[in-house]
Every structure is written in C-alpha cells, then in structure tokens.
C-alpha cells in the first residue's frame, strides 16, 4: 500500500487511534498507526510523550532506530522531557545511559515523581523511581552524596587517546613513534612512563610526554582503584549516569579530561552490543551536546565521538541529544535525527535555521509562515504546563504537544 507523505503545519494527521493502557506494572497499548497499518502491541514500539493540541496522545515510534534532538535554553523543560523518555525506555526493558549530566540532576530519578506533578500523568501511569547509578570521574575532586567515584583503566585506552592527552598530531613524528612503539608493551601508565624515559629521543619531546602523562596520575584520571563495569550495570537493569558537573574548569585547556570518558563508554557500548554482552536494546542520552561535539570546533575528539555515534546507529542504539544552542548540534547528527523538539521559548529564527540545515524539506512559499504560526502559538498554560512543537521528519508532521511528566522524581532548578 502506497501513501503520499505531506506536511500539515496546523493540525497534523491522525496517526493514532484506539489507545489503551494497562496499569503501569505491565504497560501495554493497542495503538494502530493507520497509514503504515502497523499494530503497536506494547510500549516497546512506542513512547507516549504527551497530549497533542487536538487532545489526543502523541507517540514517538520505536519501530525503527532513530536520533532525536531537543533544542532550547535552560529551564525550558529539556531535562524534564528527557527524563520521561528515559523512564519509559527503562520500563520497556531498554538499557539506559545518560552520558553528560552537568548538574547532578538525574540522581533524583531513584525516587517517584513529586506529588505536585502527579496530576499531569495520563491515565494508567503511576509515579515510580528507577535504580540509578551515578558515576563521577575522579578528576573532579568532590564526590556528591550518592555518586560513585570512577576512573578509566589502562586497558580502556588506545594509542590515539595517549596522543590526544599529550597534544601530539601527525607532524610530531618522533613523539608519535615513541608512543606507538611502547604502548603495546606497557602494562600500566607508570610502566609506560618508564618506557618513554628510556627512549632515545630529544629531551624536550620526552619531557613533554612525561609531563602530560604525569598530570593524568596526579588527577587520578587513570588507575585501577575505581574502575566499574558500566556495561554490566546497564545489563542488570540500572540507569547509568555520568556526572560531569565542574567540566568548565577543563573546557579550554584540557577538554579531553571530560570528553574521553564519554568516548570510552560509547566504544564499550558498541563493542558490548556486537559481542552480545549488552543484550538489551539501548538508548543513550547526551545532554548539552554542544559541550561534547561542538559544531564549530574540529579535532580528533570530536571526530571520534561522531564516528562512535555513527557506529551506534548501525548497532541498533537510539540516541537522544539536547542542546541550548540551535547551532550547537553538528550537521551529521542533525541529518540523522527523525524527531526535532522546539520549546515554547525558542527564537523562531533559530527554529527555521535549524530546519533549513536538515535539507530534507520541500520548501514552499508558505513554509516559514506556517512554521512561525505554530511557534508563535506556543504559550505556557495557566497551570504551568510548557508546550513544545515536535517535528517528525519521517512522517512529515508538526504537532504542538504538552508533554506528560516523568514517572520518576524531577530535580527542579533553583
């Protein structure tokens, strides 16, 4: 059966009907995607996100692996919405990880949703916490309550990581050769430093490498004291969170100190999915994506993150990105994203620019007018609900949606 896909910037098409849900302990839905004639048996195939402008529920399809992007400034509700999706993914049997928690927000998900938000839950859903493990890289000297200190092991690193640490590129042939020759022989960081000390290379090159590596020891970045099997945590049903609050201390001088743990975990997830160690379908949340993969900066770290993002797509892993800035998301990620979320507070010019970068849309004379009309209509309700516009790039629909709250406790901004 063949269908013609069209944009509807005013009301969208009615894709969903006959929605029902059992009590949350065993969530189920009888939802029919009319155009595709696909029956969604359980919430493993769809997430109920919120209420549309026409009063019906809005669902995000999980039938195909996809990317999502949420764009909006602080306090617009990005984390609120990501937490709801995280909860729904978790209760549908997915392995869930949040790679960039910059404010120690996700730890509160181990408690049920606050009473004041519970009246906004849809029928059949009940407040419930989830098991959360929050890891705090050891380079951050503070350890908030409930966090677990974490450091990479020597076996987690590659030759490329060492060269990034030392600020060595392809032009530094002498230093590069010393690292490549000695890395496979080393049993640990201290052993590797001793091997470099015995290398017959220029003293300036040698000292530069040793100084950089000693820095990693001083800040406990690498070691065997606080290693963790994050993959096993995910497989056993824990929502894993990497807490990076305080990253700004390293943002200009040494961004790899907070970026490399993210890269490393992406690598390990990809490998675990290949080998079957991580058997569950997986979703990765990256908040403040512009800090990990800035659009306007190039470099090996960014390239590796993007390569790993591409790899996860091939392995059937959902990825959801959030950014404060319209231009904070690299084009390659935006291009792969099926769902785009715009908050009530977004600048309409930013929204139009973001869509234009996707280059998948059939631009017509009324395009900007229709989109702006939707955005201008976004206003918080008297009871405090915040509307979003969600665009589905596959079905070519645009809906105004009032998202439902998460099932777990949402940490509110002070």
Secondary structure, 3 states (H helix, E strand, C coil): CCCCCCCECCCCCCCCCCCCECCHHHCCECEEECCCCEEECCCCCEEEEEEECCCCEEEEECCCCCEEEEECCCCCCHHHHHHHHHHHHHHCCCEEEEEEECCCCHHHHHCECCHHHHCCCCCCCCCCCCCEEEEEECCCCCCCCCEEEECECHHHCCHHHHHHHCCCCCCCHHHHHHHHHHHCCCCCHHHHHHHHHCCCCCHHHHHHHHHHHHHHHHCCCECCCCCCCHHHHHHCCCEEEEECCCHHHCCCCCCHHHHHHHHHHHHHHHHHHHHCCCCCCEEEEECCHHHHCCCCCCCHHHHHHHHHHHHHHHCCEEEEEEECCHHHCCHHHHHHEEEEEEECCCCHHHHHHHHHHHCCCCCCCCHHHHHHHHHHCCCCCCCCCCEEEEEECCCCEEEEEEECCCCECCCCCC
